[in-house]
Amino acid sequence: MAQGKIVKVAGSLIVAEGMSSARMFDVVRVSKHRLIGEILELRGDRASIQVYEETSGLGPGEPVESTGAPLSLELGPGLIESIFDGIQRPLVDIREKAGDRITRGIELPSLSREKKWDFVPKAMPGDLVAHGDILGVVQETAVVEHRIMVPKGVEGIVKSIEHGSFSVDQVVAVVEGKDGTAHQLTMMQRWPVRSGRPYQEKLTPQSPMITGQRVIDTLFPIASGGVAAIPGPFGSGKTVVQHQLAKWAQADIIVYVGCGERGNEMTDVLKEFPELHDPQTGETLMKRTVLIANTSDMPVAAREASIYTGITIAEYFRDMGYRVAIMADSTSRWAEALREMSGRLEEMPGEEGYPAYLSSRIAEFYERAGQVICLGKDKRQGAISAIGAVSPPGGDISEPVSQATLRIVKVFWGLSAQLAYRRHFPAIDWLLSYSLYTGNLSDWFTDNVSPEWAKLRQRTLQILQEESELEEIVRLVGMDALGWKDRLTMEVARSIREDYLHQNAFDDIDTYTSLTKQYRMLRLILEYGEKGQMALDAGVNLSDVIELPVRERIGRAKYIPEESLAYFDEIESELAEQTGALINRGGL
């Protein structure tokens, strides 16, 4: 292992000499405080090291020691319900040992060595196993079965396997390799954060990740194993949207990365998630959640690593065959950390001071998402859906981080400050947003919801676009310039906006809407528009169409419980009767 000494300190970046035997991305221990660092650059025998802890008080001449291994995570039972910082230090254990502030140089294992887990073997002595095969399972929480997999580099015959309670560092199985080497396996494995975990095959996503949020599922769906970006200015609701997705999205495991977030926002997450009732399991949401908290006052270098920590944990659960949703809030602040480190390395800056490799780093993160066939004999499938919040300065999405993200993701949920100021939430702008998964998912919606789904979605977007064009005319010459049919179009668009796209996250019924209910709601609103146009063609007065008594029931359809969807049949019958009566009177 290389041993050197400090020759330069520049914030969280230090330069050490005597490091000729070190390698890129090796983890080092710096000074007598044993601060954690990572080698970013090697020039001759000098290494540029980013330190993940506070560097005040460091000076030239202090020792630097390489561990000879890259920054790696401990993966095993104990991840779920845990709260880590950006380099997987257990924050709860640190608080118990050192108080509310992280003490420099504190060394604690990421996974507890004291807690015992009940290991139930699935492999038997004599079985041939290889990387990715399941040795046994641990019931980690009431809702998560932790599958203990054969680590990389191990292949051979199971010689012995235990049943009972063990800590993560105790041997539970012995596998004899082809060369006769005995591999003693524990329930924990390590993996370098900057390397993606392998899989057999990456698949094209064919099914949606249902979120229960109408504007997302209907207009801009994300596939299971897809990637999405949520850019928006301050106060537009990025964090609330991610909270809703964490709570309601059709995923088995949630990994939430607070990357450079304000401390009070991260505190809200840490307090709310253990209290949130998980509708899928009946337990609290934390029973299937891993939280990574790296607030804006923590060392900037650890912020840069937090994204990789989150995606590596997500890949680990994906390899067990789970559907994982990872929320990164926000990638803009991660990119700012990248820019700061690049500046201290004296690299040539790119656009707006960001490093020239910004786009490739963002691509590396999002490309680790996807639906795959995992390693292992059972060919189980797993998926990672990645949703990254972007916080462009002033809401200007022409800045480099937003543009680099848009080149990679296939779903863009553009948040609008104007909608947020009008108290329309989720404030996803239907004229700005898009989803490139709609083609892949159309067959799924046709088979599982309704053959009319694609037509209803297209008609909805068309009406909203027409409303935008008609509003321009109204602003210029007034409402009187529009004919009755155009005015009815604007009325239907208003119903779509207020009765369908607007969704109350704090209402017990409206917070989540199943696809069946979404289809019934949207069909009802569009049916009103169609029958209203028929009434106008028959000579009915516009005011009579707008003031139909059934419209109040249409507007309140969002509050119909999921178990009472038969009420939609009543409303549709009432709509047909009232419009039929108008047409028969011919407007008289």
N, C-alpha and C positions, 0 to 999 in steps of 0.2 A: 504494500500500500504506500502511495506517495505521501511524503511529509514535507511541507514547505513552510514559508513564513510570509506574512502580509507585507506588501510594499506600498499599497495604495488603498485608501478607503474613500468611496464616493457614494454616500447614502447607503442604499442596500447592496451596492455593488462593491466588491473588494477585488484586488488583484494580488495574487500570491505567486512567489517564485519558488523554484525547486520542485515543480510539479510535472516534470517531464514524463514520468511513468503513469500519470493520471489519464483518464479517458473522458470524452465528452459526456455530459449529463451524469457523471458520477456524483454521488452525494458526499459532502465533506463536512467535517466538524471544525468550527472556527473558534480559535482562541481558547483560553482556559474555561470560558463559559460554555464551550461545546455547542455553539449556535449551529443550526442546520443550514446548509447551503448546497448549491448545485452548480456544477461547472457549465458555463455557457459558451466559453471560447478558450481555445488553446493557441498560444503563440510561443513557439520555442518551449522554454521551461516555465513560462508564465501562464497562469490560468485566471480567467475572469470568472468570478463566482457571484451568483446572486444569493443573498442571504435572506432566509425566510423569517428572520426575527429582527428586532430592533438592534441597530449597529452602533448606537451612541456609546462612546468610551473606547471603541476599538482604535488601535494605532499600529503603525509599522513595527515589524519584528515579532508580532504575536504568532503562535503556531497555527498551522492549518493541516489537517489530517484527512486523507481520502479514505472512504469506507470501501472503495473498490466496487461499488454496486450503484446502479441508477436509482432515482427516486421511485420507490415501489410501495404498493399498498398491501396491507394484510387483509386477506379475503377469507371469510369464514363466518360461523355463527356469531352473532353479536352485532352485525351491521344494522339490522332492522331496529328501528326506534332510537338509534344512536344519533348524536349531534357531533359532527367533526368540524375542524377548521379546514383551510384549503389544502393542507398537507396531511390530512387524516389524523390529527391529534385529537383525542377524545376530550371535548370541552367540559363535559360534566365531571369527568375524573380530575381534570386539571383544576376546576373550581374547588372540588373537595380537598385537593392537596395544597393548592397555592392561593386560593381566594378568587375574587372576581376578575382580576387582571392576570393575563398569561405571563408567568415568570420566565425570563430569558433562560435558555439552556435546559428547560425542564424536559426530562426524558421519561415518557410513559408509553407502554405498548398501546397500539391502536385498539386492539381487541383484548379484553380482560383475560388474564391467565388464571384467575381464581374461579370464575364461574364455571360450573359443570353443565354439560349438555347431554341429553339422553340420545345416544347414537344407536340407530337401528340399521343393521347391515342389510344391503340388497344384493351384494355380490356374495358368492360362496367360495370357500377354499377350492382351488383347482380351476376356477374361472380364468379365462384369458381376458385381460383388461388393457386398455390403452387410454391415451389422453382424451378426456371428455366423458368417459364411461362413469356411471354413478356407482359409488362404493356403498353408500348408505344415505340415510336421511336423518335430519334433526328437526323436530317441531319447534321452530324458533319462536314464533308467536302463535296466537290462536288461529291466524289466517295464512301464515307463510310456512310452508314446508321447505326447509333448507336442504338442498341436495348436495351431498359431499361428492365432488368429482375427482377423478384421477388427474393430477397436475401434469403440466407439460414435461416431456422428457422421460416419462415413466411408461413402460410397456412390458407386460409379462404375466406370469401366473400368480394368482393370489395364494400365498402360502398360509396366511392366518388372518383372521378378521374378528374383531371383538364386538361384544354387545354390552352396553352399560353406559355409565355416566363418566364423561371425560372433559377435561379442559381442552382448549383449541390446540395446545402444544403437546398433548400426549398422543402417543402412537396408537392408532386404532386398527391399522392393517399393515401387513408386510407383503410386498410384491417382489417376486424374483424375476429379474430381467433375463433377456436371452443370453447375456454373457455371465449369468450366475450372480450378478450384483443384487443384494437385498435392499430394496427401497422401503424405508420405514415411513409410512404416510400418517400424517396428522389430519385433523379436520380443517386446518388452515393452510392456505397457499399464498405466495407473494407474486405480484405482477407489476412490471414497470408501467408507470402511468402514461408515458408517451408512446407506447406501443399498443396497437389494437389487438384484441384477443382473436385468435383464429376461429374459423367456422368452416363447414363443408361447402356451403353454397349460399349465395345471396339471391333472394327471390324478388320478383316484382310484386309490390303490394297490390292486393286484390280486394281487401275488405277495409272498411273505415274504422277509425278509432272514434267510437260514438262518445260525444261529450255531453249531450243533453242541452247544449246551448244552441238555440234555433238558428241564429245567424251563421253559426259555424257549420252545423250538420247539414243544413238545407242549402245554403249558398256557397260556402267555402270549406268543404269537408277536408279533413286530413286523414290519410291512410294510416292504418296500423303499421308502424315501421316507417312512417313518413317524417318529414322535417318541415317546420314552420317557423316564421319570424313574426314577432309582434312589435313593430316599431310605433312609437308615439311620443308626443311631448309630455312634459311633466303634468301630472294630474289627469291624464286621459284614461287611466284605469288598467295599465299593463299588469300590475301586481294582482289586482282583483281578478282579472281574467285568468291569470296563471293559478290563483287559488281555486277558482271554479273548476279549471281543468284538472288540477290535482285531486279535487274532491270527487268529481263526477266522471272523469274520463275512463273509458273501458280499458283499464290497465291493472295488472296484478301488483306491480311494484311502482312506487313513486320515488324518484330521486330529485330533491329540490336543492339547487345550488344558488345560494345568495352571494353573488359575486360582486363585491364592492358596493353592496346596498347600504343605505343609511341604517344606522344602528337601530333606530326606533322601528323601522319597517321589518327588519329581521327579528326584532323582539316580538312583534305582533305574530309573525309566522311561528316562532318557537312556542308562543303561548297558545295560539289558536289551534294548531295541528293536533296537539294531544287532547284537545277538548272537542274537536269536530267529530260528529257522528258519521261514520262511514256507511253510506246507504247500501253498498255492495255486500258488506260483511256483517254489519250490525255492531262492530267494534269501533274503537276510535281510529281515526285516519293514521295515527302513528304506528299502528300494528302492521302496516305495510309500507312504511316510509323511512327513507334515509335523508337526513338533513345535513347540508354542508354550509356552514355559516362563515363567510369571510367578509366582514363589514369594512366600510370605507376607512376606518381608523386603524385597521390591522395592516401589517407590513405589505407593501404593494407587490412584492415578489410572490408571496403566497396567493395573492389574488390571481396572478397569472397561472399558477398551478391548479387552482380550484376547479377549473373547467375540466381538466384532464382527470382529476380525482373523481369527479362526478361521473364522467362517461365511462371510466374503467369499472366503477362499481356497477353501473348500469349494464355493461357488457357481461359482467360476472353473473348477474341474475338472468340475463338473456340466455346465457349458456346453459342454465338449468331448465330452459323451456318456458320462461315467463315472458309476458308482455310488459315491458318497462316504459314508463314515460319519464323523461328527464326534463326538468324546467330550469333554464339558465337565466338568471335575473341579476345583472344584465350583461350581455356580451359587449356592450359599449364600454363599460367600465373595465372589463377584462382587456379590451383593446387598448384602453388608456394605460393600463399597467404594462402592456407590451411596448407601447410607445415610450414610456418612461425608461424601461430597461434598455431599449434600443438606443435611446439618447445617451445613456450612461456608458454604453459600449462604444459610443462614437461611430455608430453605423451611419451610412448615407441615408438620410430620411427620404420617404416617399411623400405622397400627397398629404397635406395638412400635418406633416411631421410624423405620421405613422410609418412604421418600417415597410420596406418594399415587399416583404413577405407576408403582409397582413392577410391578403386574400387567400394565400395557400394555407395559413394557420387556421383561418375560419373554415376553409373547406375540409381540412383534416378533422376538425371537430365534428362537423355535420355528417361527413362521410362515414363516421363510425356508427351512425344510426342505420336502421334498416331491418327488414325481416329476413331471417336466415334459417337454414337447416344446421343445427348445432353439431359439434363433434360428439361422437358416441354411437354405440350400436343401435340405439332405439330411434335414431334420426328424428329426435324431437325438434319442434320449431320454436323459435323465440323471436322477439321483435323489440326494437328500441325506437320509440317515437320521440324526437327531440324538438322542443319548443323553446326558442330563444327570444327573450325580450331585448329590444334595441332602443337605446335612449338617445336619439340624435339631438344635438344642441339646437334649441329653438324649434324642434320638430321638423328640421330640414332633412329629408331623407336623401338628398343628393350628396350628403357627406360620405366619406370613404367606407365607414363600417357598414352603413345601411346598404350601400351599393354592392359591396363585396358579399354581403349576406344574401341579397336578392339574386345574385348570379348563381347561388347554390341551392337555396330552398325552393320548394315547389308550392308552398302555401304562404300567402302574404296577407296577414290580418292587419291592415293599416288603421291605426286608431286616430280619431279626429278630435282635436281640441274643441271644435265647434259643437260636435255632438255631445261631448262631455259637459260643456257649459250649458247646454240645453237639458241636461240631466237625462240624456238618452244613453243607457248602458245595456249591454256592452257597447262601447263607442266605436265599433268597427264600421268603417266607412265602406258602404256597399258599392260605391262608385270607384273606389281606389283599390279595393282588395281583390284577390283572385286565388284560385286553386287549380293547379295543373293535374290534380288527381281525379277530377270529375270523369274523365274518359275511362280510366281504369276501374272506377267504382260504379259506373252506371249499371252494369249487369247485376252487381250485388244489390243495389237499391231496387232495381226492377224485380229481382227474384224474392227479396226479403221484405220490401215495404209495399210498393205498388208499381205496376207498369206505367202509371201516369207520372211518376216522380220526376223524371227528367223534363217532361213537358211543363209541369207546374213550376219547377225551378226556373226554366228558361222564361216562362211567362212573367214570373215575379221580377226577375232582373230587367226584363223589357219594360215593365210598368214603372219601375223605379228610375230607369234611364229616361223614359218619356216624361216623368214628373220633373226631372232635373232640367230638361229642355223647355218644358212649359213654364217653369218658374222663371226662366230668363225672360220669356215673353211677358209674364205678369209683372216682373220688375220694371220692364221698359214701358208698357202701355196699359197695364192694369188688368184685373180679372175679367172685365167686361169684354175684352178682345177675344176671349176663348168661347168656343161653342160648348153646348151642353155635354157632348161626348167627351171633350177634353176635360171639362170640369169634373165629370164623373171619374175619369182616369186619375185625376189628382186626388179625388176623395178615396178611391180604392188604394192608391199609393200611401195616403195618410194612414189608412187602416192597416196596411202591411207594416208600416214603420212603427205605429203606436201599439197595435194590438198583437203583432207577431214578432217583429225584430227586437222591440224593447222587452227586456227580461229582468225581473227583480231578483237579484241574487239572495236577498234576505227574506223572501217569501217562501214558506215551506213547500208550496205547490209549484209556484212559478220558477223556482230555482233550477229545476230539472224537468225536461220535456222529452218523453220517449219519441222514437221515430214515428210510431203509429199516431200519436197525438199530434206531432208536427204535421204529418200528412193531412190529418182531418182538419186541423186549424187552417192550413194554407188553402186546402180545397174549398173550405167554406167561404173564405174571403174572396177568392177568385170567382167562385160561383156567384157571389153577390154582384161582382162586377159584370159578369156575363149576363145575368138575368136583368140587371139594371140597364145595360145597353139595349137588350130586347125591349124593355119597357119604354125606353126613349124612342126607339124605332116605331113603337106602336102609338106614339103621340103623348106619352105620359109626361107630366111636368117634372123637371129635374128635382125640385124641392120635395116632391112626393117620394121620389126614389131615395134621396138622401135621408129623409125623415122616417123611413120604414121602422116600425117598432122593433123588428127583429134585430136591428143593428146593435142595440144595447147588449143583447145576448151574444152576438158575434164578438163584440169588444171584450166581453168577460169570459170568453171560452178558454182563455189561458189559465183560468183559475178552476177549471173542471179537473177533479182528481183523476189520476191514471186509471183507477178502478171503476170510474163512472163515465167512460167514453161513449156509452149508449146515448148520452144527452146530445151528442152531435147529430144523431139521427133525428131527434126532435127539432133541433134548430134548423136543419136542412129542410125538413117538412114545412116548418113555419115559414122559412124563406120562400119556398116554392108557392105556398098558399098566398102569401102577401103580395109577391110580385105577380102571380097569376091573376089575383083580384084586380090589381092596377091595370094590367094589360087588357083584361076583359072590359073594364070601364073605359079603356081607351083614353084615359086622362080626364074623363069628365067627372 
